[in-house]
């Protein structure tokens, strides 16, 4: 595209001016603009790794690598730049956001910082305590995310008076990372039981979603003990469709290569490709 002076206009930059990132079906977190936005968010004091066991390392969003040496222990934060994009694209200004698998602080703090109203549920008291402490240091006292402690499958049965504009979460990837041994923690369940509870939580969350509202889950495939994919992505799609949601958008989230290049040789001994992407699934309530 050429402007009136004969200079080339970069289409992607025009789209970023309007949409933060080009609204394409591939979201590339490796770009300079994405990384810059992520750095700005993290500089505000986000520490989503706090409240979690640092024995598990997250590469990108939810690709995991175990390390035993304490010197290299690190857990990344959920990508705040992705939060910003999803909120701007799929939630009205000042809208209400429900997160049934809240985990760390990022999704809540980014939401309220941008003027949305976030409600998150997590089963671990220490995680919610950490989230609240971080939010108090970053956000005004009158603008705090609403975090509940408990089992989403039970709490969502309660008398909720709110309707939400967006359901947004990054659920446990089956038992890829076991967060706790608590009874209601679905990450410590066999996959069949995990899936039953997962579908129940999705259904109860979407009942609280306004008609025309969106649900967005960031998920990725998981291998079983024999090295085969379990089909977590299609199972997630089916879970939303079972409760009447319509599959509306999908995007591939490309993560930085990070340690993937070091893992490639080991993975290819059994012909397994190194995973450097996540699936962003978007559903709409008709």
C-alpha positions as CSV (number, residue, x, y, z in Angstrom):
1,X,0.0,0.0,0.0
2,X,1.3,3.5,-0.9
3,X,0.4,6.7,0.7
4,X,-0.2,10.1,-1.0
5,X,3.5,10.9,-0.9
6,X,4.4,7.7,-2.6
7,X,5.8,6.1,0.6
8,X,4.9,2.5,1.5
9,X,2.5,2.0,4.4
10,X,3.1,-1.1,6.4
11,X,-0.3,-2.7,6.7
12,X,0.5,-4.6,9.9
13,X,1.3,-1.3,11.6
14,X,-2.0,0.2,10.5
15,X,-3.8,-2.8,12.0
16,X,-1.8,-2.5,15.2
17,X,-2.8,1.1,15.6
18,X,-6.5,0.0,15.4
19,X,-6.5,-3.5,17.0
20,X,-3.2,-3.6,19.1
21,X,-2.1,-6.7,17.0
22,X,-3.3,-7.7,13.5
23,X,-6.5,-9.7,14.0
24,X,-5.1,-12.7,12.2
25,X,-5.4,-16.4,13.1
26,X,-1.7,-16.5,14.0
27,X,-0.5,-14.5,16.9
28,X,3.3,-14.1,16.9
29,X,4.7,-13.4,20.3
30,X,8.2,-13.2,18.9
31,X,7.6,-9.8,17.2
32,X,9.2,-6.7,18.6
33,X,5.9,-5.0,19.2
34,X,4.5,-8.0,21.1
35,X,7.6,-8.3,23.3
36,X,7.6,-4.6,24.0
37,X,4.1,-4.6,25.2
38,X,4.9,-7.7,27.4
39,X,7.9,-5.9,28.9
40,X,5.8,-2.8,29.7
41,X,3.2,-5.0,31.5
42,X,5.7,-7.0,33.5
43,X,7.5,-3.7,34.5
44,X,4.3,-2.8,36.4
45,X,5.2,-5.5,38.9
46,X,3.4,-8.6,37.7
47,X,4.8,-11.8,39.4
48,X,2.4,-14.5,38.4
49,X,4.9,-17.2,39.3
50,X,4.5,-16.3,43.0
51,X,2.1,-18.6,44.7
52,X,3.1,-21.6,42.6
53,X,5.7,-24.3,43.0
54,X,8.7,-23.0,41.1
55,X,9.9,-26.6,40.4
56,X,8.0,-26.5,37.1
57,X,9.1,-24.3,34.4
58,X,6.8,-22.8,31.8
59,X,8.1,-22.1,28.4
60,X,5.9,-19.6,26.7
61,X,2.4,-20.0,28.1
62,X,2.0,-23.6,29.0
63,X,4.7,-25.8,27.5
64,X,6.5,-27.4,30.5
65,X,10.0,-28.5,31.1
66,X,11.1,-30.0,34.4
67,X,14.4,-29.0,36.0
68,X,15.8,-30.3,39.2
69,X,18.6,-27.8,39.7
70,X,17.4,-25.0,42.0
71,X,19.7,-22.5,40.4
72,X,17.7,-22.6,37.1
73,X,14.2,-22.8,38.6
74,X,12.0,-20.3,36.9
75,X,8.3,-20.0,36.2
76,X,7.1,-17.6,33.5
77,X,4.0,-15.3,33.9
78,X,1.0,-15.8,31.8
79,X,1.5,-13.5,28.8
80,X,-0.1,-10.1,29.8
81,X,0.1,-9.0,26.1
82,X,-2.2,-11.8,25.2
83,X,-4.6,-10.7,27.9
84,X,-4.7,-7.2,26.5
85,X,-5.4,-8.5,23.0
86,X,-8.2,-10.9,24.0
87,X,-9.9,-8.3,26.3
88,X,-9.9,-5.6,23.6
89,X,-11.1,-7.9,20.9
90,X,-13.8,-9.9,22.7
91,X,-15.0,-7.9,25.7
92,X,-16.9,-4.6,25.7
93,X,-15.4,-1.6,27.5
94,X,-15.9,-2.0,31.2
95,X,-17.2,-5.5,30.8
96,X,-17.2,-8.3,33.3
97,X,-14.8,-11.2,33.0
98,X,-15.0,-14.6,34.6
99,X,-12.0,-16.9,35.0
100,X,-12.8,-20.3,36.5
101,X,-9.1,-21.4,36.5
102,X,-7.5,-18.2,37.8
103,X,-4.1,-19.3,38.7
104,X,-1.6,-16.4,38.9
105,X,-2.3,-12.7,39.1
106,X,-1.8,-11.6,35.5
107,X,-5.3,-12.0,34.0
108,X,-7.0,-10.3,36.9
109,X,-4.6,-7.3,37.2
110,X,-4.4,-6.7,33.4
111,X,-8.2,-6.8,33.3
112,X,-8.8,-4.2,36.1
113,X,-5.9,-2.0,35.0
114,X,-7.7,-1.7,31.6
115,X,-11.0,-0.9,33.1
116,X,-12.7,-4.3,33.0
117,X,-14.1,-6.1,36.1
118,X,-12.5,-9.4,36.7
119,X,-13.7,-12.3,38.8
120,X,-11.4,-15.3,39.2
121,X,-11.6,-18.6,41.1
122,X,-8.6,-20.7,42.3
123,X,-8.6,-23.6,44.7
124,X,-5.4,-22.7,46.4
125,X,-5.4,-20.1,49.2
126,X,-1.7,-19.3,48.8
127,X,-2.2,-18.4,45.2
128,X,-5.1,-16.1,45.9
129,X,-3.2,-14.5,48.8
130,X,-0.3,-13.8,46.4
131,X,-2.6,-12.4,43.7
132,X,-4.3,-10.0,46.1
133,X,-0.9,-8.8,47.5
134,X,0.3,-8.1,43.9
135,X,-2.9,-6.4,42.9
136,X,-2.8,-4.1,46.0
137,X,0.7,-3.0,45.0
138,X,-0.3,-2.3,41.3
139,X,-3.9,-1.2,41.3
140,X,-5.9,1.5,43.2
141,X,-7.5,0.2,46.3
142,X,-11.0,0.8,44.8
143,X,-10.1,-1.1,41.6
144,X,-9.2,-4.6,42.8
145,X,-9.9,-7.9,41.0
146,X,-12.4,-10.2,42.7
147,X,-10.7,-13.5,43.5
148,X,-12.5,-16.4,45.2
149,X,-10.8,-19.4,46.9
150,X,-12.4,-22.7,46.3
151,X,-13.5,-25.4,43.8
152,X,-15.0,-23.8,40.7
153,X,-17.2,-26.8,40.3
154,X,-18.8,-26.1,43.7
155,X,-18.6,-22.3,43.8
156,X,-20.3,-21.9,40.4
157,X,-23.4,-23.7,41.8
158,X,-23.9,-20.8,44.2
159,X,-26.3,-17.8,43.8
160,X,-24.4,-15.7,41.4
161,X,-26.1,-12.4,40.6
162,X,-23.8,-11.3,37.9
163,X,-23.8,-12.0,34.2
164,X,-20.4,-11.9,32.4
165,X,-19.3,-10.5,29.0
166,X,-16.3,-12.8,28.7
167,X,-15.1,-16.1,30.1
168,X,-11.3,-16.2,29.8
169,X,-9.0,-18.8,31.2
170,X,-6.0,-21.0,30.7
171,X,-7.0,-24.3,32.4
172,X,-4.8,-27.0,33.8
173,X,-3.4,-29.1,30.9
174,X,-4.7,-32.4,32.4
175,X,-2.0,-33.6,34.8
176,X,0.9,-32.0,33.0
177,X,1.4,-29.8,36.0
178,X,-0.2,-30.9,39.3
179,X,-0.8,-27.8,41.3
180,X,-1.9,-29.4,44.6
181,X,-3.3,-32.6,46.2
182,X,-6.5,-30.9,47.2
183,X,-9.7,-32.9,46.5
184,X,-11.2,-30.3,44.1
185,X,-8.0,-29.7,42.1
186,X,-8.7,-31.3,38.7
187,X,-5.0,-31.3,37.8
188,X,-4.4,-34.3,40.1
189,X,-7.2,-36.5,38.6
190,X,-7.0,-39.3,36.0
191,X,-7.9,-37.9,32.6
192,X,-11.4,-39.4,32.5
193,X,-12.3,-37.8,35.8
194,X,-10.4,-34.6,34.9
195,X,-12.5,-34.3,31.7
196,X,-15.8,-34.9,33.5
197,X,-15.1,-32.1,36.0
198,X,-13.6,-29.8,33.3
199,X,-16.8,-30.1,31.2
200,X,-18.9,-29.4,34.3
201,X,-16.9,-26.2,35.1
202,X,-17.1,-25.0,31.5
203,X,-20.8,-25.5,31.5
204,X,-21.4,-23.7,34.7
205,X,-19.2,-20.8,33.6
206,X,-21.0,-20.4,30.3
207,X,-24.4,-20.3,32.1
208,X,-23.2,-17.1,33.6
209,X,-22.2,-15.6,30.2
210,X,-24.5,-13.1,28.6
211,X,-26.1,-14.0,25.2
212,X,-23.7,-12.9,22.5
213,X,-20.8,-13.1,24.9
214,X,-17.5,-14.9,24.2
215,X,-15.5,-17.5,26.0
216,X,-11.8,-17.9,25.2
217,X,-9.6,-20.7,26.5
218,X,-5.8,-20.9,25.9
219,X,-5.0,-24.6,25.6
220,X,-2.4,-27.0,24.2
221,X,-2.0,-30.7,23.6
222,X,-0.7,-33.1,26.2
223,X,1.0,-36.4,25.8
224,X,0.1,-39.6,27.7
225,X,2.7,-41.8,29.4
226,X,3.2,-43.6,26.0
227,X,4.0,-40.4,24.2
228,X,0.6,-40.0,22.3
229,X,-1.4,-36.9,22.3
230,X,-4.6,-37.2,24.4
231,X,-6.7,-34.9,22.3
232,X,-7.1,-32.2,24.9
233,X,-7.8,-29.5,22.3
234,X,-10.7,-31.3,20.6
235,X,-12.0,-32.3,24.0
236,X,-12.1,-28.6,25.0
237,X,-14.0,-27.8,21.9
238,X,-16.5,-30.5,22.6
239,X,-16.9,-29.4,26.2
240,X,-18.0,-25.9,25.0
241,X,-20.3,-27.3,22.3
242,X,-22.0,-29.6,24.9
243,X,-23.2,-26.6,26.8
244,X,-24.5,-24.8,23.8
245,X,-21.5,-22.6,22.9
246,X,-20.6,-22.1,19.2
247,X,-17.0,-22.5,18.0
248,X,-16.3,-19.0,16.6
249,X,-12.6,-18.4,16.2
250,X,-9.3,-20.1,16.7
251,X,-5.8,-18.8,16.6
252,X,-2.3,-20.3,16.9
253,X,-0.2,-18.5,19.5
254,X,3.5,-18.7,18.4
255,X,5.8,-18.7,21.4
256,X,9.5,-17.8,21.5
257,X,11.7,-20.7,20.7
258,X,13.5,-20.3,24.0
259,X,14.9,-23.7,25.0
260,X,13.0,-25.6,22.2
261,X,16.2,-25.7,20.1
262,X,18.0,-27.4,23.0
263,X,15.2,-30.0,23.4
264,X,14.9,-30.8,19.7
265,X,17.7,-33.4,19.6
266,X,16.2,-35.3,22.5
267,X,12.7,-35.1,21.2
268,X,13.5,-36.4,17.8
269,X,15.0,-39.5,19.2
270,X,11.4,-40.6,19.4
271,X,10.2,-38.5,16.5
272,X,8.4,-36.0,18.6
273,X,8.2,-32.4,17.3
274,X,9.1,-29.7,19.8
275,X,5.9,-27.7,20.6
276,X,6.3,-23.9,20.3
277,X,2.6,-23.0,19.9
278,X,-0.6,-22.9,21.9
279,X,-4.2,-22.9,20.7
280,X,-6.4,-19.9,21.4
281,X,-10.1,-21.1,21.1
282,X,-12.9,-18.6,21.0
283,X,-16.6,-19.5,21.5
284,X,-19.8,-17.4,21.2
285,X,-23.0,-17.8,23.1
286,X,-25.9,-17.7,20.6
